[in-house]
Amino acid sequence: MNGTPSSPSPIRRAGRPSRGQPFRLFCLPPAGAGASLFFPWLDAAASDIEVCPVSLPGREDRLREPLAASIPALADELADALAPALDLPYVVLGYSMGALLGYELLRRWDAQGLRQPDLFVALAARAPGVPFSREAPLHTLDRDAFRAALADLGGTPPELLANEDAMALFEPILRNDLRISEIYAGAAGWRMSCPLLAFHGRQDALLGESEVSAWRDCTSARFDLQVIDEPHMLRRPAFMQVLQTVSARWPRGLFG
């Protein structure tokens, strides 16, 4: 492993101390995003769930750190850094790239004999065993085509796409995250032992439903697929509804 058990925690809670909740929800962001994407969930979650947004290198307060070379390398770093926080029942929720990263984290924790989650949530993500199918990978597109693709996917404000200074900072981060996501191929045959809930957006311009439903092959437990009327990057009402769905069905035994 690249990290050590004493590595600084990558969990960011916007200055909010833990209230001693009995359950944890680890939130792994999509390409280009940071832990702050999940800050609105800190106050919106059920009172017994501690939302734990995970910070990734190369963005926000970790901007000076090098970007990850690959999904497995990033998982090596985070697996050890997050291990001390696995002392309570927990859920891992990965959004797009974050779901691939979460799958790799669970593989590492399983190999180390660590506590497994009560639930894994894959939000707008292809399953690890499904090859990236787009003919032209997003990270290889020229500037104009790249920005047009971001507009189609949703989630990137038009004013950001039109701001050259902001894009000079944001675009390299996003391109690298897309690169490591698009070249990633999951380990064949490994299955998690916890239930798995996947969300797919009907308007997703990047993924088809079959690519998301293939997550059923990644667990030996129950699999649920929820199809919602959203693009790849969910709009805020739907994003908040995902939290409500998870909060309502876990940890109350409804995924057993």
SVG drawing of the C-alpha trace seen along z (x, -y; Angstrom):
<svg xmlns="http://www.w3.org/2000/svg" viewBox="-38 -34 42 49">
<polyline fill="none" stroke="black" stroke-width="0.4" points="0.0,0.0 1.1,-3.6 -0.5,-5.0 -0.1,-4.1 -2.7,-3.7 -1.4,-7.1 -2.1,-9.0 -4.2,-12.1 -7.9,-11.5 -9.3,-12.5 -12.7,-13.1 -14.0,-16.7 -17.0,-17.8 -16.8,-21.6 -15.8,-22.2 -18.7,-20.3 -17.7,-18.0 -19.1,-14.5 -22.2,-14.2 -21.5,-10.6 -23.9,-9.1 -23.9,-5.3 -23.7,-5.1 -21.3,-6.6 -21.9,-7.4 -18.7,-7.7 -19.2,-9.9 -16.8,-9.6 -17.0,-12.4 -17.2,-12.2 -14.6,-13.3 -13.4,-16.9 -15.3,-17.3 -14.2,-17.4 -15.6,-16.7 -17.6,-20.0 -20.0,-18.5 -21.5,-16.6 -21.5,-19.4 -25.3,-20.1 -25.8,-16.5 -24.2,-17.3 -27.3,-19.0 -29.8,-17.1 -29.0,-13.5 -31.0,-11.6 -29.9,-12.4 -28.3,-8.9 -26.1,-9.1 -22.7,-10.9 -22.0,-12.0 -18.3,-11.7 -17.3,-13.5 -14.0,-12.2 -11.3,-14.7 -9.2,-13.6 -5.7,-14.9 -5.3,-17.7 -8.4,-19.7 -9.9,-22.0 -7.7,-21.9 -5.5,-19.3 -4.9,-21.3 -1.1,-21.2 -1.0,-17.4 -0.4,-15.5 -3.4,-14.1 -3.9,-10.4 -2.1,-8.2 -4.9,-5.6 -8.0,-4.4 -6.1,-1.6 -3.3,-3.9 -5.9,-6.3 -7.6,-3.4 -4.2,-2.3 -3.8,-5.7 -7.4,-6.1 -7.9,-2.5 -5.3,-2.9 -6.3,-6.5 -9.9,-5.7 -9.4,-2.3 -9.5,-3.9 -13.0,-5.2 -14.4,-1.7 -15.1,-1.1 -18.9,-1.7 -21.5,-0.3 -21.2,-2.3 -22.2,-2.7 -20.0,-3.7 -21.6,-5.9 -19.6,-6.5 -20.7,-9.1 -19.5,-8.2 -15.7,-7.9 -16.3,-7.7 -18.2,-4.4 -15.2,-2.8 -13.0,-4.1 -15.3,-2.7 -15.3,0.7 -11.5,0.8 -11.6,-0.4 -13.9,2.5 -11.6,5.0 -8.7,3.8 -10.6,3.7 -11.9,7.2 -8.3,8.5 -7.2,7.0 -10.1,8.6 -11.6,5.2 -15.3,4.5 -17.4,4.5 -20.1,2.0 -23.8,2.5 -24.5,1.1 -22.7,-0.1 -24.3,-2.8 -23.2,-3.4 -24.5,-6.7 -24.4,-7.3 -21.5,-4.8 -20.7,-2.0 -20.0,1.3 -16.3,2.2 -16.5,5.1 -18.0,3.0 -15.5,1.5 -15.7,-2.2 -17.8,-2.2 -17.7,-5.7 -15.9,-5.8 -13.9,-9.0 -12.9,-9.1 -13.8,-12.4 -10.3,-13.0 -8.9,-13.0 -11.3,-15.5 -10.1,-18.9 -11.0,-22.0 -14.3,-22.9 -15.5,-19.3 -14.6,-18.7 -16.6,-21.6 -19.5,-20.7 -19.5,-17.2 -19.5,-18.7 -22.5,-20.8 -24.3,-17.7 -23.6,-15.7 -25.0,-18.5 -23.7,-19.6 -21.1,-22.1 -22.4,-25.6 -22.3,-27.4 -20.6,-30.4 -17.7,-28.1 -17.3,-26.7 -17.1,-30.2 -14.6,-31.4 -11.1,-30.8 -9.3,-31.4 -11.5,-29.0 -11.3,-26.4 -7.5,-26.7 -7.6,-25.4 -10.5,-23.0 -10.0,-21.4 -6.7,-19.5 -8.2,-18.1 -11.3,-16.9 -9.4,-15.5 -7.1,-13.5 -10.1,-12.1 -11.8,-11.2 -8.7,-9.6 -8.2,-7.3 -11.9,-6.5 -12.1,-5.7 -9.0,-3.4 -10.0,-1.6 -10.9,2.1 -12.1,3.8 -10.8,7.0 -12.6,10.0 -14.6,12.2 -14.4,10.3 -17.8,9.6 -18.7,7.6 -20.7,9.3 -23.0,6.4 -26.2,5.3 -25.7,2.9 -28.0,0.0 -27.4,-1.6 -28.9,-4.8 -29.2,-5.4 -30.4,-8.6 -32.7,-8.1 -31.2,-11.3 -27.6,-10.2 -25.7,-11.0 -22.7,-8.9 -24.1,-5.7 -26.8,-3.2 -28.9,-1.4 -27.3,1.9 -23.9,0.5 -25.3,-0.5 -27.4,2.6 -24.2,4.7 -23.4,3.8 -25.6,6.7 -22.6,8.9 -20.4,7.1 -22.3,8.4 -23.3,11.7 -26.1,10.1 -29.2,8.1 -29.0,5.8 -31.4,2.9 -31.5,0.5 -33.3,-2.8 -33.9,-4.6 -34.5,-8.4 -35.3,-11.0 -31.9,-12.8 -28.7,-13.5 -25.3,-12.1 -24.6,-14.9 -27.8,-15.0 -29.6,-18.3 -29.8,-19.4 -33.3,-18.2 -32.5,-14.7 -29.1,-14.8 -30.7,-15.5 -33.3,-12.8 -30.6,-10.2 -29.6,-11.0 -33.2,-10.7 -33.6,-7.4 -30.4,-6.0 -31.4,-7.4 -34.9,-6.0 -33.8,-2.5 -30.6,-2.2 -29.7,-1.6 -33.2,-0.3 -32.7,3.2 -34.4,2.7 -31.5,3.9 -31.1,7.3"/>
</svg>
